[in-house]
């Protein structure tokens, strides 16, 4: 996205910009499950047994929530009606908003799905300024599709179908938010 979007989400952003978000998801499009940036009841119950694991699950829920809302924005080239601000902030949110704006200008729409394999690589619950986390992900473009004016757009020939990305998260007022997102399109996974 980033390549074509100029830094939005790396190679995926590039793909999304080309595709844009001018339409609604296809009826057969895979639904991304609802995610919450707050721990679930079961995660909260296990928090006393393993607070680190519960926080890691909450971080991943925020990351997945950001991506769910980001894809909703890409499918309609608008952040209106999304809950992006519940999951993303600072540079991560700005990057997504820029990507969506570029997609709208390019007249593209995302019609496929993006695969993920996120993991919490670091978690610091005692960080000065509040808890922080680093997430690593392997983005998979195998089911990615985009189009302009109803016509499919191919991925750039130099675009790897699987590549790494990292994200930074911070917990504010009891909620995790993704604050930085860095696609690493040259690092395959």
N, C-alpha and C positions, 0 to 999 in steps of 0.2 A: 504494500500500500504506500509505503514511504517513497519509493522511487518516483512514481508519477505525481504524488502529492507533494513531493518536495520535503519530506521529513515527517510526515504525519504518523505513520506507523511502519515505516520501512517499506519493504517490498509489498506488503499487504496493502498499505496505504496507496501505493502506486496502482495496484490493481483496483482498489476501491475508487480512486479518483477517476480512472478510466471508465469505470463502471458507473460511478455515481450512486446516488441513492434516490432516484426520482420516482421509484415505484414501490408498491407494496410487495411483500414477500409472495412468492408463488405458493399456490395452495399446497404443493407437496414439499415446500421448503421445511427443512428440519427445524423444529422449535428448540431453542436453547432454554433449558429449564431455568425457572425463576431462582435467583440467588439473592441472598441477603448479606449485607455487610456486617450484620450482627450475628453472633453465635445462635444456632438453633437451640431449642429446648434440650435436645439430646447432647449437643456440644456443651451447653451450660451445665448440664448435670454431670458431665465427665470433667468439667473444668477443675473441680476440686481434686480429682484424681490426677489430672495431668493438665495444668493450666497452659503449658507451652503448646501442647497439641491442640487445645481448644482455640488458642490465639492463631495458630497456623491455619486452622480450618476457617476462622473468621477472615483472615487475610485472603485466602483463596476464594472465599465467597465474594469478597469485594472485587477481586480481580475478574472473576467470572461475570459478576454483575456489570462491571464496566464494559466488558466485551459484548454482553447481551444488549445493553443499551446503545453501544457504539454501532453494532450491526443494525439495530432498528433505525438509527439515524442514517446510516449508509444506504439503507433500502429506500429511504424517502428524501435523501439529500436535505435533511433538516433535523436539528436537535430538538425542535419543538415537540412536546408530547413525550419526550424521553425522560428518564430519571438519571441522566448522566451525572448530575451534580451530587447525587447520593453516593456515587462510587468513585468519581474522578475529580481531581482538583489541580490547581496550579498548572505546571507545564503539561501534564497528561491531558487535562481538560482542554487547554488551549490548543494542543496538537490535534485533538479530535475535532474541535470546532473549525480549525483551519482546513483539515481534510474534507470535512463535510461541505464547507464553502467552496472549495476547489472542485469537488465532485459536482456540485450544483452548476457551477460555471462551465464545466466540461460537458454537462448533459449526460452523465453516466449514472448507472445504477448497479448496486451489488445485488446479484440474484442467487449466488451460491452460498456455501457455508465455509467457515474457516475452522480448521481443527486446532485444538490446543492440548498441551500436556504440561500444565503449570505445576511448579513445586516451589515451596518456600525454601530459599537457599540460605537466608539469614534472618534471625529475629532477635531484636534487642528490646526487651520490655523495660529496661532501665535506662534507655538513652536520654541524654539531657535534651529537654524540649519535648519529650514524649516518646512512646514506643514507635519503633520503626521496623520495617521488614524489607527484604529484597526477594523478588520472585524471578525465577527463570522459567522460560516457556519455549516450547518448540512449536512454531506455527506451521500448519500443514495446509497447503493450497490445493490438495487433491480434489476437493469438492467445491473449490472456489469458481465462481462464474460472475461475469459482469457484462453489461451491454449498454449500448448507446442507440437510442431510437429503435429499440427492439431488436437490434442486431448484436450477436455475441462478439465480444472483444477477446482476442487471444492474450495470454500472458506474454510479457516480453520474453524473448528467447533466452536472455541472460538471467531471468528470474528463477532462482531455485524454488522447487515446490515445497521444500521444508527448510526453515531457517530459525535461528535463535533470536530471542528477544529477552530483555530484562525490564523489570519494573521496580519502582520504589514505592513503598506504602508508608503512611503515617496514621496513627490512631489519634483522632481528635474527638473530644466529648463522647468517648465510648464507641466511636465508629471508625472502622478502617476505610481509608480512601487512597486510591492510587494517585501519586503525585508526580511521578516521572515514568515515562515509557520510552524505551530505546530499542528499536528494531535493529537487528544485526544481520541484514540480508546477505552479507558475504560469509557468514558462519552457518554452515549447514548443520542439520541435526538428524 
